[in-house]
Amino acid sequence: MHALDVALSALLVAIIVVSLLANVLVLVCFVYSAEIRRQVPGLFVLNLTGCNLLLASSSMPLTVAGLLGHAPPPGGHGLCQLVGFLDTFLTANSMLSMAALSIDRWVAVVFPLSYHSRMRRRDAVIALAYAWLHSLGFAVAPACLSWLGYHRQYASCTLCNGRAVRAAGGPSPSSRAHFAAYTVALHALTFLLVLVVLCVTYLKVLQVARFHCKRIDVITMQTLVLLVDIHPSVRQRCLEEQRKRRQRATRKISTFIGTFVVCFTPYVLTRVVELFVAVPISPYWGVLCKSLAYSKAACDPFVYSLLRHQYRQTCRDIINRFLKRRSLNSSGHREENGKVEKKPSIPEKKTEKAEKPTQEKKAGTDSAV
């Protein structure tokens, strides 16, 4: 076995482990926190997490098996077709879930006062239904036309063109043209469409965020001008906070768009280029591109969920509960509700009151004697 095969297999195993653990943690947070379940974006995150878990448990292990020399992977042609169907469906569905999340954030930032009337749970269900139908349509078509199988250049069960599947006599030119048209349409209506939606929505969000940052900066500078006697260190700290605020918004938007582009662009471009180029691509490059596409399932839990304050707080509560501890917030909440009603000073007063008559009785008896 070549050293590159071992390195790519180790990379895929790491992606599988991180994807499973991180996405399971997101599901645990969703089940544990009622506040997360009540929010509309929680439905999109739940759908995205489910797609990532299924992808990490179905398509990725067969790719590892293909790299380790089991080509085609164990299970036969029927299992490979099923995994190829899931690969197409889950990848398209996860991309559309990211687009739905970006639209939700755009509405929340641009229309904050009317957000709850514009983004209701019913609207989220309709958006998810469209994502499922859209993905199901593009996954059923190649299954009906026998365009799913084991692709040696990608070491995975996925879409196969005429150069990947060598039937007797080879595929006809019309079949290749149909496959090329389908492949271009698939990537144009999933990857390209979602990329345009991400860029438009998140750049608009960044524009609004920068506008608010400028307003805050103006107010801060006016305050600093009025406070003549302010210490220079405090002034420097305020200016540093302004700079961090502007960078924070840019960093978040760059993460949303950057992870999508870095993970999916090499694979999509390679699949489109191989339709029109006679020279076959290198298997190592194909597996590397496929691994990058798989790595999006490991990045999504952190990009959309686990790095947010609400999910971090939920994880802390889960850990504290697991370790039989009570967080300060939960204990304060219980004390406010009156569940903790222990007052150790009351029985002491009662004992003091009870001891006083006994002492008086003893004094009376002593005087009588």
C-alpha positions in Angstrom: 0.0 0.0 0.0 1.3 3.4 -1.0 2.2 6.0 1.7 -0.3 8.5 0.2 -3.1 5.9 0.6 -2.3 5.5 4.3 -2.2 9.3 4.8 -5.5 9.9 3.0 -7.1 7.0 5.0 -5.9 8.5 8.2 -7.2 11.9 7.2 -10.6 10.3 6.4 -10.7 8.4 9.7 -10.0 11.7 11.5 -12.8 13.4 9.6 -15.2 10.6 10.4 -14.4 10.7 14.1 -14.7 14.5 14.4 -17.9 14.5 12.3 -19.6 11.9 14.4 -18.6 13.4 17.8 -19.3 17.0 16.9 -22.7 16.3 15.2 -23.8 14.0 18.0 -23.0 16.8 20.5 -25.1 19.2 18.5 -28.0 16.8 18.7 -27.6 16.4 22.4 -27.7 20.2 22.9 -30.8 20.3 20.7 -32.6 17.7 22.8 -31.4 19.1 26.1 -32.2 22.8 25.5 -35.8 23.8 25.1 -34.7 27.3 24.1 -32.7 26.0 21.1 -35.7 23.8 20.1 -38.0 26.9 20.1 -35.9 28.9 17.7 -36.5 28.7 14.0 -32.8 28.3 13.0 -32.7 25.2 15.2 -34.7 23.3 12.6 -32.2 24.1 9.9 -29.3 23.1 12.2 -31.1 19.9 13.0 -31.6 19.1 9.3 -27.9 19.9 8.6 -26.7 17.8 11.5 -28.8 14.8 10.4 -27.3 15.0 6.9 -23.8 15.2 8.2 -24.3 12.2 10.5 -25.7 10.0 7.7 -22.9 11.1 5.4 -20.3 10.3 8.0 -21.7 6.9 8.7 -22.5 5.8 5.1 -20.3 7.3 2.4 -17.1 8.1 4.3 -16.4 4.5 5.6 -16.8 3.0 2.1 -14.3 5.6 0.8 -11.8 4.4 3.5 -12.5 0.8 2.5 -11.8 1.7 -1.2 -8.5 3.4 -0.2 -7.4 0.3 1.8 -7.7 -1.9 -1.2 -11.3 -3.0 -1.1 -12.4 -1.7 -4.5 -15.2 -2.0 -5.2 -16.1 -1.9 -1.5 -17.8 -4.8 0.3 -21.6 -5.1 0.0 -22.0 -5.4 -3.8 -23.3 -3.1 -6.5 -26.7 -2.7 -4.7 -25.1 -1.2 -1.6 -22.8 1.0 -3.6 -25.8 2.4 -5.5 -27.6 3.1 -2.2 -24.6 4.9 -0.8 -24.2 6.9 -4.0 -27.9 7.9 -3.8 -27.4 9.0 -0.2 -24.2 10.9 -1.1 -25.9 12.9 -3.8 -29.0 13.5 -1.7 -27.3 14.4 1.6 -24.7 16.7 0.0 -27.3 18.7 -1.9 -29.6 18.8 1.2 -26.8 20.1 3.5 -25.9 22.8 1.0 -29.5 24.0 0.9 -29.7 24.0 4.7 -26.7 26.3 4.8 -28.5 28.6 2.3 -31.6 28.6 4.6 -29.4 29.5 7.6 -27.9 32.4 5.7 -31.3 33.7 4.7 -32.5 33.4 8.3 -29.6 35.4 9.6 -30.1 38.0 6.9 -33.7 38.5 7.9 -32.7 38.7 11.6 -30.1 41.4 11.0 -31.9 43.4 8.3 -35.4 43.2 9.7 -34.9 42.7 13.5 -38.2 44.2 14.6 -40.3 42.0 12.2 -38.2 38.9 12.3 -40.7 36.7 14.2 -43.4 37.6 11.8 -41.2 37.0 8.8 -39.5 33.7 9.9 -42.0 31.4 11.6 -41.8 27.7 12.1 -44.2 27.2 9.3 -41.9 29.1 6.9 -38.9 27.0 8.1 -40.8 23.7 7.5 -41.7 24.9 4.0 -38.1 25.8 3.3 -37.0 22.3 4.5 -39.6 20.6 2.4 -38.3 22.4 -0.7 -34.7 21.4 0.2 -35.8 17.7 0.5 -37.7 17.8 -2.8 -34.9 19.6 -4.6 -32.3 17.1 -3.3 -34.5 14.1 -3.8 -35.1 15.0 -7.4 -31.4 15.2 -8.2 -30.7 12.0 -6.3 -33.5 9.9 -8.0 -32.5 10.8 -11.5 -29.1 9.2 -11.6 -30.5 6.2 -9.7 -33.1 5.6 -12.4 -30.5 6.1 -15.2 -27.9 3.8 -13.6 -25.4 6.7 -13.2 -24.4 5.6 -9.6 -21.5 3.3 -8.9 -18.0 3.0 -7.7 -15.7 5.7 -9.0 -12.1 4.7 -8.8 -10.7 8.3 -9.2 -12.6 9.2 -6.0 -12.5 5.8 -4.3 -16.2 6.3 -3.4 -19.7 5.3 -4.5 -20.9 8.4 -6.3 -21.9 9.7 -9.7 -20.1 7.8 -12.5 -19.6 9.0 -16.1 -18.6 6.9 -19.1 -14.9 6.9 -18.4 -15.4 5.7 -14.8 -17.8 2.8 -15.6 -16.6 0.6 -18.5 -19.6 -1.3 -19.7 -19.5 -3.6 -22.7 -18.8 -1.5 -25.7 -18.7 1.7 -23.6 -21.5 4.3 -23.1 -23.0 5.9 -26.1 -22.2 9.6 -27.0 -25.8 10.6 -26.2 -25.5 9.0 -22.8 -22.4 10.9 -22.1 -24.0 14.1 -23.2 -27.0 13.5 -21.0 -24.7 12.7 -18.0 -22.7 15.9 -18.7 -25.9 18.0 -18.8 -27.1 16.4 -15.6 -23.8 17.0 -13.8 -23.6 20.6 -14.8 -27.2 21.2 -13.8 -26.7 19.5 -10.4 -23.7 21.6 -9.5 -25.2 24.8 -10.9 -28.5 24.4 -8.9 -26.9 23.3 -5.7 -23.3 24.5 -5.3 -23.4 27.6 -7.5 -26.9 28.6 -6.3 -26.0 28.2 -2.6 -22.8 30.1 -3.1 -24.6 33.1 -4.6 -27.1 33.0 -1.8 -24.4 32.9 0.8 -22.5 35.8 -0.7 -25.5 38.0 -1.2 -27.0 37.4 2.3 -23.8 37.4 4.4 -22.3 40.4 2.6 -25.6 42.3 3.3 -25.3 41.2 6.9 -21.7 42.5 7.0 -22.8 45.8 5.5 -25.4 46.2 8.2 -23.0 45.2 10.9 -20.4 47.7 9.8 -23.0 50.4 9.7 -23.9 49.7 13.4 -20.3 49.5 14.3 -19.8 53.0 12.8 -22.7 54.4 14.8 -21.2 52.9 18.0 -17.8 54.2 17.1 -19.2 57.7 16.6 -20.9 57.6 20.0 -17.8 56.2 21.6 -15.6 59.0 20.1 -18.0 61.7 21.2 -17.9 60.3 24.7 -14.1 60.2 24.7 -14.0 63.8 23.6 -16.3 64.9 26.3 -14.3 63.0 29.0 -11.2 65.1 29.0 -9.8 63.8 32.2 -10.1 60.1 31.1 -6.9 58.1 31.6 -5.0 57.3 28.4 -5.2 53.5 29.0 -9.0 53.7 29.2 -9.1 55.6 25.9 -6.7 53.1 24.3 -8.9 50.2 25.5 -12.0 51.7 24.0 -10.2 52.2 20.6 -9.0 48.6 20.8 -12.5 47.4 21.4 -13.7 49.3 18.3 -11.2 47.5 16.2 -12.0 44.1 17.6 -15.7 44.7 17.0 -15.1 45.5 13.3 -12.9 42.5 12.9 -15.3 40.1 14.7 -18.1 40.7 12.1 -15.7 40.3 9.2 -14.2 37.1 10.7 -17.6 35.4 11.1 -18.7 36.2 7.6 -15.4 35.0 6.2 -15.8 31.7 8.1 -19.3 31.1 6.8 -18.4 31.7 3.1 -14.7 30.5 3.3 -15.4 27.0 4.7 -18.0 26.5 2.0 -15.7 27.6 -0.8 -12.6 25.7 0.4 -14.4 22.4 1.1 -16.7 22.2 -2.0 -15.0 24.2 -4.8 -12.1 21.7 -5.6 -14.5 18.7 -5.8 -17.1 20.6 -7.9 -14.6 22.0 -10.4 -12.9 18.6 -10.8 -16.2 16.9 -11.5 -17.1 19.5 -14.1 -13.6 19.6 -15.7 -13.4 15.8 -16.1 -16.5 15.9 -18.3 -14.7 17.9 -21.0 -11.1 16.8 -20.7 -9.9 13.5 -22.2 -7.0 13.1 -19.7 -8.1 11.3 -16.5 -7.6 13.0 -13.2 -5.1 11.6 -10.6 -6.8 9.3 -8.1 -4.9 11.0 -5.2 -6.2 14.4 -6.3 -9.8 13.0 -6.7 -9.7 11.4 -3.2 -8.2 14.6 -1.7 -11.0 16.7 -3.3 -13.6 14.2 -2.0 -12.0 14.4 1.5 -12.3 18.2 1.5 -16.0 17.8 0.6 -16.4 15.4 3.5 -14.6 17.7 5.9 -17.5 20.2 5.6 -19.5 17.7 7.8 -16.8 18.1 10.5 -16.7 21.9 10.2 -20.5 22.6 10.2 -21.1 21.8 13.9 -18.5 24.4 14.9 -19.3 27.0 12.3 -23.1 27.0 12.9 -23.6 25.7 16.4 -20.9 24.8 19.0 -19.0 28.1 18.8 -22.1 30.1 19.6 -22.6 31.2 23.2 -26.0 29.4 23.6 -24.6 26.1 22.6 -21.5 26.6 24.8 -23.7 27.3 27.8 -25.8 24.3 27.0 -22.6 22.1 26.9 -21.5 23.5 30.3 -24.9 22.7 31.8 -24.8 19.1 30.4 -21.3 18.6 31.8 -22.2 20.0 35.2 -25.3 17.8 35.3 -23.2 14.8 34.3 -20.7 15.5 37.1 -23.5 16.0 39.6 -22.9 19.7 40.0 -25.2 22.7 39.9 -24.2 25.7 37.9 -24.5 29.1 39.5 -27.3 30.1 37.1 -29.4 27.1 37.9 -28.9 27.4 41.6 -29.8 31.1 41.5 -32.9 30.3 39.5 -34.0 27.6 42.0 -33.5 30.0 44.9 -35.6 32.6 43.2 -38.4 30.0 42.7 -38.4 29.3 46.4 -37.2 25.7 46.0 -34.4 26.2 48.5 -36.1 27.2 51.8 -33.6 26.0 54.4 -33.2 28.6 57.2 -30.8 27.3 59.8 -31.3 30.4 62.0 -34.9 29.6 62.8 -34.4 26.4 64.9 -31.7 28.2 66.8 -34.1 30.9 67.8 -36.6 28.3 68.8 -34.1 26.5 70.9 -33.1 29.8 72.5 -36.7 30.6 73.3 -37.2 27.1 74.6 -34.1 27.3 76.8 -35.2 30.6 78.5 -38.2 29.2 80.4 -36.1 26.3 81.6 -33.5 28.6 82.9 -36.2 30.7 84.6 -37.6 27.6 86.2 -34.2 26.6 87.4 -33.7 30.0 88.9 -37.0 29.8 90.6 -36.2 26.5 92.1 -32.9 27.7 93.3 -34.4 30.8 95.0 -37.1 28.6 96.6 -34.4 26.3 98.0 
